[in-house]
Amino acid sequence: QVQLVESGGGLVQAGGSLRLSCAASRIPFVINTMGWYRQAPGNQRELVARLSSGGSTNLADSVKGRFIISRDNDKNTVYLQMNSLRPEDTAIYYCNVETYRFVYWGQGTQVTVSS
């Protein structure tokens, strides 16, 4: 059974930092892209950052210069270093793993940034 185990969410003051991790296991296909999406109450789920196996990165404009995505291909783990957090970054953050066959989602981890 496919597992995406997320960790690192929590409550932080504005200007602070958090690091999210997502470890994928039992993925039966070659992983292409790993990344993070987020969904705030009343909003649609949106891309935060994604990183392909070849090293191509997509970052939402709202997080450029503040968030850094990285991955360990040997461990099938993706990280999101979030710096200079703002209250508008408050959301549930979902890990996303794309293969050439299926897309997998984590259960989500709450990030709350207080002003």
Phi, psi and chi 1 to 4 in degrees:
 res  aa     phi    psi   chi1   chi2   chi3   chi4
   1 GLN       -  132.6 -174.8  175.7   -4.6      -
   2 VAL   -65.1  137.4  170.2      -      -      -
   3 GLN  -129.9  133.0  -75.1 -171.1  -36.5      -
   4 LEU  -123.4  110.5  -89.1   63.3      -      -
   5 VAL  -106.3  113.1  179.1      -      -      -
   6 GLU   -99.3  149.9  -60.3  159.0  -28.2      -
   7 SER  -155.0  162.9   60.2      -      -      -
   8 GLY   108.1   -6.6      -      -      -      -
   9 GLY   -72.1  173.6      -      -      -      -
  10 GLY   158.4 -164.2      -      -      -      -
  11 LEU  -107.1  131.8  172.6   63.9      -      -
  12 VAL  -144.9  151.5   65.6      -      -      -
  13 GLN   -78.5  154.7  -71.8 -171.5  -28.4      -
  14 ALA   -54.8  136.9      -      -      -      -
  15 GLY    93.1  -11.8      -      -      -      -
  16 GLY   -83.6 -174.9      -      -      -      -
  17 SER  -132.0  152.3  -62.6      -      -      -
  18 LEU  -143.4  154.8  -75.1  173.3      -      -
  19 ARG  -126.8  120.6 -171.8 -171.7 -167.9 -144.7
  20 LEU   -95.9  145.5  -56.1 -177.1      -      -
  21 SER  -129.4  148.3  -60.3      -      -      -
  22 CYS  -142.3  115.9  172.8      -      -      -
  23 ALA  -104.8  123.1      -      -      -      -
  24 ALA  -102.5  136.5      -      -      -      -
  25 SER  -140.4  157.8   60.4      -      -      -
  26 ARG    61.1   30.4  -56.2  173.1 -171.5  171.0
  27 ILE   -80.2  118.3  -55.2  -73.1      -      -
  28 PRO   -81.8    1.6   29.8  -33.1      -      -
  29 PHE  -128.8  164.6  -55.5  102.5      -      -
  30 VAL   -67.2  130.6  173.6      -      -      -
  31 ILE   -80.7  130.1  -66.6  175.5      -      -
  32 ASN   -95.8  -64.8 -178.0   15.7      -      -
  33 THR  -122.5  140.5  -58.9      -      -      -
  34 MET  -123.8  143.4  -57.9 -176.6   77.4      -
  35 GLY  -169.1 -169.8      -      -      -      -
  36 TRP  -133.6  138.1  -64.4   90.1      -      -
  37 TYR  -122.1  164.7  -72.7   70.2      -      -
  38 ARG  -142.7  156.0   68.0 -174.5  179.6 -172.9
  39 GLN  -141.2  118.6 -172.9  167.6   17.2      -
  40 ALA   -94.9  156.8      -      -      -      -
  41 PRO   -54.7  130.1  -26.2   35.1      -      -
  42 GLY    81.4   -2.0      -      -      -      -
  43 ASN  -113.8  161.7  -69.8   -6.3      -      -
  44 GLN   -78.9  158.0  -69.4 -173.8  -26.2      -
  45 ARG   -67.8  136.5 -168.8  172.7  -63.8 -171.1
  46 GLU  -132.6  152.6   62.5  176.3    4.8      -
  47 LEU   -69.3  135.1  170.9   68.9      -      -
  48 VAL  -102.5  -55.8  178.2      -      -      -
  49 ALA  -161.7  145.8      -      -      -      -
  50 ARG  -145.2  150.8   57.6 -159.9  -63.6 -101.1
  51 LEU  -137.8  124.2  179.6   57.3      -      -
  52 SER   -83.0  166.0   74.1      -      -      -
  53 SER   -64.5  -23.3   56.6      -      -      -
  54 GLY   -87.0   -4.1      -      -      -      -
  55 GLY   101.9    0.2      -      -      -      -
  56 SER   -74.4  136.0  -62.8      -      -      -
  57 THR  -120.0  139.1  -57.3      -      -      -
  58 ASN  -121.3  127.8  -65.4  101.4      -      -
  59 LEU  -126.3  138.5  -78.3  169.0      -      -
  60 ALA   -63.3  144.0      -      -      -      -
  61 ASP   -57.0  -34.0  -71.8  -18.4      -      -
  62 SER   -68.8  -16.1   59.1      -      -      -
  63 VAL  -115.1   -4.2  -52.9      -      -      -
  64 LYS   -60.3  135.9  -73.7  179.7  179.2  176.6
  65 GLY    85.1   -8.4      -      -      -      -
  66 ARG  -121.1  -37.2  -59.5 -171.6  -62.8  123.2
  67 PHE  -107.7  144.6  -69.2    9.8      -      -
  68 ILE  -129.2  128.1  -59.4  170.0      -      -
  69 ILE  -105.7  141.9 -173.3  169.6      -      -
  70 SER  -148.3  166.3   60.7      -      -      -
  71 ARG  -150.2  152.1   62.2 -170.9  -85.1 -174.3
  72 ASP  -111.7  103.5 -176.1  -28.8      -      -
  73 ASN   -65.8  -32.5  -69.4  -32.9      -      -
  74 ASP   -65.9  -31.9  -69.3  -23.5      -      -
  75 LYS  -100.9    0.7  -63.7 -179.1  178.9  178.7
  76 ASN    49.7   46.1  -77.4  -15.2      -      -
  77 THR  -123.8  137.2  -60.8      -      -      -
  78 VAL  -119.2  142.3   62.5      -      -      -
  79 TYR  -121.5  151.3  -53.6   94.9      -      -
  80 LEU  -133.3  107.7 -174.0   67.2      -      -
  81 GLN   -88.0  117.8  177.7   66.6   43.4      -
  82 MET  -112.9  115.3  -55.8 -174.0  -66.8      -
  83 ASN  -114.8  162.9  -58.0  -42.2      -      -
  84 SER    48.7   48.4  -58.4      -      -      -
  85 LEU   -64.2  146.4  -77.7  160.5      -      -
  86 ARG  -121.7  157.2  -56.3  167.3 -180.0  168.5
  87 PRO   -55.8  -32.5  -29.2   36.2      -      -
  88 GLU   -72.5   -6.7   53.6  -96.1   38.8      -
  89 ASP   -82.2   -7.2  -66.3  -41.5      -      -
  90 THR   -61.2  125.1  -64.7      -      -      -
  91 ALA  -177.8  173.2      -      -      -      -
  92 ILE   -90.4  128.4  -61.1  174.5      -      -
  93 TYR  -102.9  128.7  -75.6   68.8      -      -
  94 TYR  -114.6  130.9  -64.7   91.5      -      -
  95 CYS   -75.7  143.1  177.1      -      -      -
  96 ASN  -133.8  130.1  169.4  -85.1      -      -
  97 VAL  -125.8  123.9  173.1      -      -      -
  98 GLU  -112.5  129.0  -64.2 -179.0   13.2      -
  99 THR  -111.7 -179.8   70.7      -      -      -
 100 TYR   -76.1   -5.8  -69.8   98.6      -      -
 101 ARG  -115.1  -49.3 -170.6   77.6 -175.3  -91.8
 102 PHE  -133.5  165.1  -63.8  115.9      -      -
 103 VAL  -117.0  134.9  176.6      -      -      -
 104 TYR  -120.0  147.9  -57.1   93.8      -      -
 105 TRP  -125.8  144.4  -67.9   92.4      -      -
 106 GLY   -80.3  175.6      -      -      -      -
 107 GLN   -81.2  -13.4   78.8  -77.7   -0.2      -
 108 GLY    98.2  145.7      -      -      -      -
 109 THR  -134.9  134.7 -176.1      -      -      -
 110 GLN   -79.6  132.1  177.9   70.0   47.0      -
 111 VAL  -120.9  122.7  170.9      -      -      -
 112 THR  -123.8  125.4  -57.3      -      -      -
 113 VAL  -114.6  118.0 -175.7      -      -      -
 114 SER   -92.2  148.2   63.0      -      -      -
 115 SER   -89.1      -   57.6      -      -      -
